[in-house]
Amino acid sequence: SGLKKSIDQAVRGIATDLFKTIKRYTPVRSGRARKNWRMTKKSKSNYEVRNKVPYIERLDAGYSKQSPKGMTRPSLREVLTRNRSRRIR
């Protein structure tokens, strides 16, 4: 249906926004952590954004001076703010 398609598009858009934002917040030394972000589609409206580098949890805990607040929380905050008034058509 049209509504379901609109919802799927909105979810994909928000997931893509989070993926791009979290990459931007990831500190760069060698570039390995930033390059290892992946977004996979788990089902129709279910996406997973993850990073498998062994030190990603340390970076997200604020280990790097480039991202003292980590990446996940600032990214989620930014994406939520940007999409708070999003309408599904």
All heavy atoms as an XYZ file, in Angstrom:
733
protein
N       0.836     -1.195      0.000
C       0.000      0.000      0.000
C       0.875      1.251      0.000
O       2.066      1.193      0.299
C      -0.925     -0.018      1.209
O      -0.264      0.397      2.375
N       0.281      2.384     -0.283
C       1.008      3.652     -0.338
C       1.568      4.061      1.001
O       2.696      4.565      1.086
N       0.797      3.838      2.069
C       1.262      4.214      3.410
C       2.467      3.375      3.818
O       3.458      3.905      4.324
C       0.136      4.065      4.432
C       0.507      4.398      5.873
C       0.964      5.852      5.985
C      -0.664      4.122      6.798
N       2.391      2.071      3.575
C       3.507      1.192      3.936
C       4.774      1.598      3.185
O       5.862      1.653      3.759
C       3.149     -0.258      3.631
C       4.225     -1.237      4.065
C       3.625     -2.580      4.360
C       4.618     -3.620      4.754
N       5.645     -3.233      5.674
N       4.645      1.919      1.910
C       5.788      2.352      1.108
C       6.369      3.648      1.670
O       7.588      3.801      1.766
C       5.365      2.542     -0.346
C       6.491      2.859     -1.282
C       6.005      2.938     -2.719
C       7.152      3.285     -3.645
N       6.710      3.402     -5.033
N       5.502      4.559      2.063
C       5.959      5.826      2.643
C       6.696      5.605      3.957
O       7.719      6.247      4.223
C       4.764      6.763      2.882
O       4.192      7.151      1.661
N       6.191      4.691      4.769
C       6.842      4.374      6.049
C       8.212      3.748      5.789
O       9.208      4.124      6.413
C       5.957      3.453      6.912
C       4.726      4.226      7.395
C       6.747      2.892      8.095
C       3.661      3.366      8.046
N       8.279      2.808      4.852
C       9.555      2.163      4.506
C      10.571      3.192      4.016
O      11.745      3.144      4.384
C       9.349      1.083      3.442
C       8.580     -0.127      3.959
O       8.470     -0.283      5.194
O       8.074     -0.900      3.128
N      10.122      4.145      3.204
C      11.014      5.191      2.704
C      11.503      6.087      3.842
O      12.675      6.472      3.885
C      10.314      6.040      1.637
C      10.132      5.316      0.333
C       9.291      6.103     -0.664
O       8.578      7.034     -0.306
N       9.378      5.713     -1.926
N      10.609      6.407      4.773
C      10.988      7.242      5.912
C      12.018      6.526      6.786
O      13.020      7.126      7.201
C       9.754      7.610      6.738
N      11.797      5.245      7.059
C      12.737      4.464      7.876
C      14.092      4.384      7.186
O      15.133      4.595      7.807
C      12.176      3.048      8.175
C      13.239      2.159      8.806
C      10.960      3.141      9.072
N      14.101      4.112      5.891
C      15.355      4.048      5.133
C      16.071      5.398      5.164
O      17.288      5.464      5.355
C      15.104      3.613      3.692
C      16.407      3.484      2.891
C      16.228      2.975      1.462
N      15.277      3.749      0.698
C      14.093      3.297      0.255
N      13.718      2.061      0.508
N      13.292      4.072     -0.441
N      15.321      6.477      5.022
C      15.915      7.809      5.058
C      16.553      8.132      6.399
O      17.664      8.676      6.461
N      15.881      7.773      7.480
C      16.412      8.029      8.822
C      17.640      7.151      9.077
O      18.637      7.612      9.632
C      15.321      7.821      9.891
C      14.256      8.919      9.742
C      15.913      7.817     11.298
C      12.986      8.678     10.518
N      17.585      5.877      8.664
C      18.739      4.975      8.837
C      19.945      5.498      8.057
O      21.073      5.496      8.561
C      18.375      3.562      8.387
N      19.721      5.959      6.843
C      20.804      6.503      6.023
C      21.374      7.767      6.647
O      22.595      7.975      6.670
C      20.301      6.791      4.585
O      19.806      5.566      4.032
C      21.406      7.336      3.705
N      20.497      8.601      7.181
C      20.930      9.824      7.859
C      21.808      9.471      9.065
O      22.874     10.057      9.273
C      19.700     10.625      8.291
C      20.024     12.009      8.824
O      21.180     12.467      8.711
O      19.096     12.656      9.355
N      21.386      8.486      9.863
C      22.180      8.061     11.014
C      23.534      7.509     10.565
O      24.572      7.845     11.141
C      21.445      7.005     11.831
C      22.221      6.442     13.016
C      22.535      7.540     14.036
C      21.454      5.316     13.675
N      23.546      6.693      9.541
C      24.780      6.112      9.010
C      25.778      7.204      8.605
O      26.937      7.187      9.018
C      24.431      5.219      7.811
C      25.621      4.647      7.103
C      26.390      3.653      7.687
C      25.969      5.094      5.839
C      27.485      3.119      7.029
C      27.055      4.565      5.176
C      27.821      3.577      5.773
N      25.320      8.190      7.860
C      26.198      9.277      7.418
C      26.666     10.141      8.591
O      27.828     10.555      8.648
C      25.478     10.148      6.385
C      25.274      9.454      5.064
C      24.489     10.330      4.102
C      24.282      9.634      2.771
N      23.467     10.456      1.847
N      25.761     10.394      9.529
C      26.088     11.251     10.672
C      27.095     10.574     11.592
O      28.071     11.202     12.026
C      24.808     11.637     11.441
O      23.894     12.249     10.527
C      25.109     12.592     12.573
N      26.900      9.303     11.885
C      27.818      8.602     12.799
C      29.202      8.469     12.163
O      30.218      8.567     12.847
C      27.239      7.241     13.255
C      27.848      6.827     14.589
C      27.422      6.159     12.219
C      27.097      5.743     15.307
N      29.260      8.304     10.847
C      30.561      8.284     10.152
C      31.260      9.628     10.317
O      32.461      9.687     10.565
C      30.371      7.998      8.658
C      30.361      6.543      8.314
C      30.290      6.334      6.820
C      31.670      6.194      6.270
N      31.705      5.607      4.928
N      30.496     10.697     10.196
C      31.074     12.044     10.308
C      31.598     12.299     11.720
O      32.615     12.956     11.900
C      30.006     13.084      9.930
C      30.525     14.481      9.870
C      29.530     15.465      9.271
N      28.127     15.266      9.534
C      27.510     15.647     10.656
N      28.173     16.220     11.628
N      26.206     15.437     10.790
N      30.931     11.768     12.736
C      31.368     11.959     14.124
C      32.525     11.045     14.513
O      33.152     11.245     15.552
C      30.204     11.705     15.098
C      29.356     12.911     15.366
C      28.149     13.103     14.706
C      29.753     13.872     16.287
C      27.363     14.211     14.947
C      28.973     14.982     16.546
C      27.779     15.149     15.871
O      27.011     16.251     16.118
N      32.822     10.024     13.713
C      33.891      9.078     14.048
C      35.251      9.747     13.876
O      35.556     10.272     12.809
C      33.804      7.825     13.156
O      32.508      7.242     13.305
C      34.864      6.806     13.540
N      36.074      9.744     14.928
C      37.400     10.364     14.835
C      38.292      9.627     13.835
O      38.117      8.437     13.601
C      37.950     10.258     16.258
C      37.161      9.205     16.923
C      35.836      9.142     16.236
N      39.233     10.359     13.262
C      40.112      9.768     12.253
C      41.561      9.851     12.704
O      42.067     10.927     13.016
C      39.967     10.506     10.896
C      40.935      9.924      9.880
C      38.555     10.422     10.389
N      42.198      8.712     12.761
C      43.643      8.648     12.957
C      44.221      7.947     11.747
O      44.932      8.538     10.958
C      43.966      7.906     14.250
C      45.434      7.912     14.582
C      45.603      7.655     16.057
N      46.831      6.958     16.346
C      47.060      6.348     17.473
N      46.134      6.321     18.399
N      48.201      5.762     17.697
N      43.823      6.683     11.583
C      44.241      5.957     10.381
C      43.095      5.925      9.365
O      43.312      5.645      8.198
C      44.627      4.522     10.735
O      43.481      3.789     11.134
N      41.883      6.195      9.820
C      40.711      6.134      8.957
C      39.997      4.797      9.007
O      38.931      4.622      8.441
N      40.584      3.842      9.719
C      40.023      2.495      9.777
C      38.634      2.464     10.409
O      37.723      1.810      9.887
C      40.979      1.582     10.551
C      40.531      0.150     10.611
C      41.568     -0.715     11.297
N      41.031     -2.053     11.502
C      41.352     -2.821     12.534
N      42.234     -2.420     13.415
N      40.821     -4.015     12.654
N      38.462      3.153     11.524
C      37.166      3.143     12.200
C      36.089      3.781     11.321
O      34.980      3.261     11.203
C      37.246      3.868     13.542
N      36.412      4.887     10.686
C      35.425      5.571      9.840
C      35.059      4.716      8.625
O      33.899      4.652      8.231
C      35.956      6.924      9.391
C      34.883      7.748      8.699
C      35.323      9.140      8.402
N      35.226      9.977      9.589
C      35.468     11.273      9.584
N      35.825     11.885      8.480
N      35.364     11.977     10.689
N      36.027      4.033      8.059
C      35.780      3.205      6.867
C      34.987      1.941      7.169
O      34.429      1.335      6.267
C      37.105      2.798      6.225
C      37.827      3.915      5.537
C      39.140      3.398      4.968
C      40.110      4.530      4.751
N      41.468      4.054      4.512
N      34.967      1.512      8.428
C      34.334      0.239      8.761
C      32.867      0.333      9.168
O      32.291     -0.654      9.606
C      35.142     -0.485      9.842
C      36.212     -1.348      9.226
O      35.937     -2.453      8.781
N      37.424     -0.829      9.145
N      32.256      1.475      9.046
C      30.815      1.567      9.307
C      30.067      0.866      8.184
O      30.382      1.029      7.013
C      30.362      3.016      9.421
C      30.739      3.618     10.731
C      31.708      4.541     10.957
C      30.168      3.318     12.008
N      31.794      4.823     12.285
C      30.849      4.094     12.964
C      29.157      2.461     12.437
C      30.531      4.044     14.318
C      28.848      2.418     13.787
C      29.535      3.201     14.708
N      29.064      0.081      8.549
C      28.235     -0.640      7.584
C      26.765     -0.470      7.959
O      26.408     -0.476      9.123
C      28.553     -2.142      7.585
C      29.989     -2.485      7.256
C      30.294     -2.284      5.780
N      31.641     -2.651      5.456
C      32.669     -1.798      5.350
N      32.495     -0.518      5.569
N      33.876     -2.228      5.026
N      25.955     -0.347      6.932
C      24.508     -0.321      7.138
C      23.943     -1.484      6.345
O      24.177     -1.592      5.141
C      23.896      0.993      6.654
C      22.409      1.062      6.945
S      21.684      2.670      6.593
C      21.149      2.409      4.919
N      23.239     -2.371      7.032
C      22.643     -3.518      6.361
C      21.141     -3.516      6.589
O      20.653     -3.088      7.641
C      23.236     -4.850      6.868
O      23.113     -4.901      8.282
C      24.691     -4.996      6.482
N      20.433     -3.992      5.605
C      18.983     -4.090      5.688
C      18.650     -5.467      6.245
O      19.007     -6.487      5.663
C      18.383     -3.903      4.298
C      16.890     -3.815      4.279
C      16.417     -3.481      2.872
C      14.920     -3.282      2.874
N      14.434     -2.896      1.555
N      17.985     -5.501      7.385
C      17.648     -6.766      8.026
C      16.297     -7.294      7.552
O      16.087     -8.481      7.451
C      17.632     -6.604      9.555
C      18.995     -6.326     10.138
C      19.869     -7.500      9.879
C      21.182     -7.418     10.598
N      22.016     -8.573     10.336
N      15.364     -6.384      7.326
C      14.045     -6.730      6.789
C      13.488     -5.476      6.132
O      14.199     -4.486      5.983
C      13.117     -7.237      7.896
O      12.840     -6.207      8.824
N      12.246     -5.502      5.753
C      11.657     -4.393      4.990
C      11.898     -3.034      5.639
O      12.314     -2.096      4.989
C      10.159     -4.642      4.821
C       9.543     -3.777      3.779
C       9.125     -4.595      2.594
C       8.440     -3.711      1.589
N       8.801     -4.007      0.247
N      11.641     -2.918      6.933
C      11.811     -1.631      7.627
C      12.739     -1.762      8.822
O      12.521     -1.148      9.866
C      10.448     -1.097      8.084
O       9.685     -0.709      6.981
N      13.772     -2.579      8.681
C      14.699     -2.804      9.790
C      16.129     -2.739      9.253
O      16.522     -3.558      8.433
C      14.418     -4.168     10.421
C      15.236     -4.420     11.650
O      15.967     -3.556     12.122
N      15.126     -5.622     12.193
N      16.877     -1.747      9.729
C      18.248     -1.547      9.288
C      19.189     -1.637     10.479
O      18.807     -1.333     11.604
C      18.412     -0.178      8.620
C      17.644     -0.057      7.336
C      16.303      0.268      7.325
C      18.268     -0.303      6.121
C      15.587      0.355      6.146
C      17.568     -0.215      4.928
C      16.228      0.119      4.951
O      15.534      0.204      3.781
N      20.421     -2.047     10.222
C      21.429     -2.135     11.268
C      22.642     -1.307     10.843
O      23.137     -1.460      9.729
C      21.831     -3.590     11.472
C      22.878     -3.785     12.531
C      23.241     -5.247     12.698
O      23.911     -5.794     11.804
O      22.839     -5.823     13.719
N      23.085     -0.432     11.732
C      24.290      0.353     11.512
C      25.300     -0.140     12.539
O      25.028     -0.103     13.735
C      24.017      1.870     11.687
C      25.306      2.668     11.557
C      22.986      2.344     10.668
N      26.454     -0.632     12.057
C      27.428     -1.187     12.996
C      28.847     -1.010     12.498
O      29.092     -0.698     11.338
C      27.141     -2.648     13.282
C      27.356     -3.539     12.107
C      27.056     -4.961     12.466
N      27.300     -5.816     11.308
C      27.255     -7.096     11.340
N      26.967     -7.717     12.460
N      27.478     -7.804     10.269
N      29.762     -1.245     13.430
C      31.186     -1.124     13.135
C      31.894     -2.224     13.919
O      31.697     -2.347     15.126
C      31.690      0.255     13.576
C      33.066      0.560     13.068
O      33.936     -0.299     13.058
N      33.270      1.795     12.650
N      32.701     -3.012     13.243
C      33.335     -4.162     13.886
C      34.790     -3.960     14.276
O      35.442     -4.925     14.658
C      33.223     -5.385     12.977
C      31.835     -5.955     12.898
C      31.858     -7.272     12.153
C      30.520     -7.958     12.214
N      30.550     -9.273     11.571
N      35.323     -2.728     14.189
C      36.707     -2.567     14.630
C      36.750     -2.820     16.134
O      35.835     -2.442     16.865
C      37.318     -1.191     14.253
C      37.419     -1.030     12.753
C      36.577     -0.056     14.876
N      37.801     -3.471     16.630
C      37.834     -3.886     18.034
C      37.816     -2.732     19.044
O      37.410     -2.923     20.184
C      39.123     -4.697     18.152
C      39.879     -4.491     16.902
C      38.952     -3.935     15.877
N      38.206     -1.542     18.638
C      38.287     -0.420     19.571
C      37.136      0.578     19.418
O      37.167      1.657     19.994
C      39.624      0.310     19.382
C      39.935      0.669     17.940
C      39.510      1.874     17.406
C      40.639     -0.215     17.128
C      39.772      2.192     16.074
C      40.911      0.100     15.806
C      40.474      1.309     15.281
O      40.738      1.632     13.977
N      36.080      0.197     18.707
C      34.977      1.136     18.461
C      34.264      1.521     19.764
O      33.843      2.668     19.922
C      33.991      0.586     17.393
C      33.153      1.719     16.800
C      33.103     -0.508     17.965
C      33.913      2.682     15.951
N      34.165      0.592     20.708
C      33.510      0.916     21.986
C      34.303      1.964     22.760
O      33.725      2.848     23.383
C      33.303     -0.350     22.819
C      32.205     -1.233     22.257
C      31.971     -2.474     23.097
O      32.335     -2.487     24.292
O      31.412     -3.448     22.539
N      35.632      1.864     22.722
C      36.480      2.878     23.385
C      36.271      4.240     22.753
O      36.158      5.243     23.453
C      37.959      2.498     23.265
C      38.440      1.634     24.400
C      39.889      1.295     24.221
N      40.728      2.321     24.835
C      42.047      2.350     24.730
N      42.671      1.443     24.020
N      42.737      3.284     25.316
N      36.245      4.289     21.419
C      36.014      5.561     20.736
C      34.643      6.126     21.101
O      34.502      7.325     21.343
C      36.108      5.383     19.215
C      37.488      5.107     18.637
C      37.387      4.885     17.132
C      38.454      6.244     18.942
N      33.643      5.254     21.156
C      32.289      5.707     21.474
C      32.159      6.144     22.929
O      31.257      6.906     23.275
C      31.269      4.621     21.150
C      29.877      5.178     20.951
O      29.750      6.346     20.520
O      28.911      4.450     21.215
N      33.078      5.701     23.764
C      33.080      6.119     25.176
C      33.811      7.443     25.367
O      33.922      7.940     26.487
C      33.706      5.030     26.040
N      34.337      8.030     24.274
C      34.991      9.328     24.373
C      36.501      9.274     24.485
O      37.135     10.233     24.901
N      37.106      8.165     24.105
C      38.554      7.996     24.215
C      39.334      9.020     23.380
O      40.381      9.493     23.782
C      38.928      6.569     23.793
C      40.398      6.273     23.820
C      41.037      6.035     25.026
C      41.146      6.229     22.647
C      42.403      5.766     25.057
C      42.499      5.968     22.669
C      43.125      5.729     23.884
O      44.470      5.471     23.901
N      38.806      9.376     22.219
C      39.499     10.302     21.324
C      39.138     11.755     21.635
O      37.980     12.085     21.858
C      39.119     10.002     19.869
O      39.620     11.004     19.020
N      40.127     12.619     21.609
C      39.885     14.051     21.813
C      39.101     14.643     20.642
O      38.462     15.673     20.793
C      41.211     14.802     21.987
C      41.896     14.477     23.281
C      43.227     15.192     23.397
C      43.924     14.741     24.672
N      45.286     15.267     24.747
N      39.131     13.981     19.492
C      38.366     14.451     18.332
C      36.856     14.272     18.545
O      36.065     15.020     17.983
C      38.765     13.689     17.066
C      40.155     13.983     16.578
C      40.481     13.159     15.339
O      39.620     12.850     14.534
N      41.743     12.798     15.202
N      36.485     13.272     19.313
C      35.077     13.002     19.627
C      34.944     12.690     21.110
O      34.679     11.555     21.495
C      34.560     11.821     18.800
O      34.452     12.158     17.458
N      35.129     13.700     21.966
C      35.104     13.438     23.409
C      33.756     12.942     23.932
O      33.695     12.357     25.004
C      35.480     14.791     24.023
C      35.174     15.794     22.972
C      35.340     15.099     21.653
N      32.698     13.138     23.168
C      31.377     12.644     23.584
C      30.994     11.371     22.848
O      29.862     10.921     22.913
C      30.318     13.718     23.340
C      30.511     14.927     24.221
C      29.432     15.942     24.014
C      29.673     17.134     24.936
N      28.643     18.142     24.787
N      31.960     10.783     22.144
C      31.679      9.578     21.384
C      31.001      9.906     20.071
O      31.011     11.049     19.614
N      30.387      8.893     19.471
C      29.723      9.093     18.186
C      28.232      8.792     18.244
O      27.433      9.493     17.636
C      30.328      8.169     17.111
C      31.781      8.377     16.809
S      32.862      7.309     17.774
C      32.330      5.673     17.405
N      27.843      7.770     18.983
C      26.457      7.308     18.964
C      25.484      8.348     19.506
O      24.525      8.713     18.819
C      26.320      5.997     19.760
O      27.246      5.049     19.236
C      24.924      5.439     19.647
N      25.713      8.822     20.716
C      24.765      9.770     21.325
C      24.648     11.073     20.538
O      23.536     11.516     20.250
C      25.130     10.032     22.778
C      24.721      8.886     23.669
C      24.760      9.292     25.136
N      24.219      8.227     25.938
C      24.855      7.665     26.940
N      26.065      8.076     27.274
N      24.300      6.696     27.622
N      25.769     11.720     20.183
C      25.634     12.955     19.394
C      24.950     12.721     18.045
O      24.165     13.549     17.599
C      27.068     13.433     19.201
C      27.874     12.753     20.239
C      27.163     11.471     20.539
N      25.231     11.575     17.425
C      24.614     11.270     16.131
C      23.113     11.066     16.280
O      22.323     11.605     15.496
C      25.240     10.022     15.515
O      26.588     10.235     15.222
N      22.714     10.279     17.273
C      21.288     10.051     17.508
C      20.564     11.354     17.816
O      19.478     11.607     17.291
C      21.077      9.048     18.647
C      21.379      7.600     18.312
C      21.366      6.746     19.577
C      20.373      7.063     17.301
N      21.185     12.183     18.648
C      20.579     13.471     19.008
C      20.365     14.327     17.759
O      19.293     14.897     17.549
C      21.461     14.194     20.024
C      20.803     15.365     20.696
C      21.663     15.968     21.811
N      22.058     14.982     22.812
C      23.331     14.594     23.039
N      24.321     15.118     22.376
N      23.598     13.695     23.962
N      21.392     14.401     16.927
C      21.317     15.210     15.710
C      20.257     14.680     14.736
O      19.457     15.445     14.193
C      22.686     15.233     15.033
C      22.781     16.175     13.875
C      24.192     16.246     13.296
O      25.160     16.390     14.073
O      24.301     16.152     12.070
N      20.237     13.369     14.530
C      19.279     12.770     13.597
C      17.849     12.915     14.129
O      16.936     13.230     13.365
C      19.638     11.288     13.320
C      18.539     10.570     12.562
C      20.951     11.217     12.553
N      17.659     12.724     15.425
C      16.323     12.901     16.006
C      15.846     14.338     15.845
O      14.692     14.579     15.483
C      16.320     12.508     17.492
C      16.337     11.017     17.783
C      16.570     10.773     19.272
C      15.036     10.361     17.340
N      16.713     15.290     16.087
C      16.351     16.698     15.936
C      15.976     17.000     14.492
O      14.971     17.665     14.231
C      17.518     17.611     16.382
O      17.792     17.339     17.755
C      17.181     19.070     16.209
N      16.764     16.502     13.573
C      16.516     16.751     12.151
C      15.219     16.119     11.661
O      14.566     16.644     10.774
C      17.681     16.190     11.333
C      18.255     17.169     10.372
C      19.314     16.634      9.440
N      20.064     15.470      9.785
C      21.297     15.478     10.318
N      21.895     16.603     10.611
N      21.923     14.357     10.556
N      14.857     14.965     12.231
C      13.704     14.217     11.734
C      12.473     14.294     12.631
O      11.471     13.648     12.344
C      14.097     12.747     11.521
C      15.046     12.588     10.370
O      14.640     12.622      9.228
N      16.328     12.437     10.665
N      12.526     15.077     13.676
C      11.425     15.161     14.640
C      10.099     15.548     13.984
O       9.049     15.004     14.310
C      11.780     16.148     15.748
C      10.844     16.112     16.914
C      11.381     16.936     18.062
N      12.733     16.561     18.469
C      13.026     15.603     19.340
N      12.069     14.927     19.901
N      14.275     15.336     19.650
N      10.140     16.466     13.060
C       8.894     16.945     12.451
C       8.626     16.309     11.082
O       7.794     16.793     10.326
C       8.946     18.467     12.309
O      10.028     18.832     11.480
N       9.316     15.233     10.800
C       9.146     14.554      9.506
C       7.726     14.029      9.367
O       7.193     13.407     10.271
C      10.158     13.423      9.402
C      10.185     12.762      8.060
C      11.248     11.692      8.028
N      11.454     11.293      6.651
C      12.629     11.024      6.130
N      13.707     11.077      6.884
N      12.729     10.661      4.886
N       7.163     14.238      8.243
C       5.795     13.768      7.959
C       5.857     12.583      7.011
O       6.659     12.553      6.076
C       4.988     14.879      7.296
C       4.869     16.115      8.139
C       3.613     16.021      8.959
N       3.436     17.275      9.667
C       3.286     17.339     10.969
N       3.306     16.267     11.708
N       3.100     18.486     11.564
N       4.959     11.625      7.228
C       4.844     10.487      6.318
C       3.682     10.785      5.386
O       2.581     11.084      5.829
C       4.620      9.177      7.102
C       5.853      8.881      7.950
C       4.312      8.018      6.147
C       5.733      7.697      8.840
N       3.963     10.711      4.107
C       2.922     11.051      3.107
C       2.453      9.838      2.369
O       3.093      8.931      2.102
C       3.502     12.057      2.106
C       3.892     13.298      2.828
C       4.731     14.155      1.939
N       5.342     15.126      2.843
C       5.841     16.259      2.475
N       5.847     16.598      1.236
N       6.359     17.089      3.320
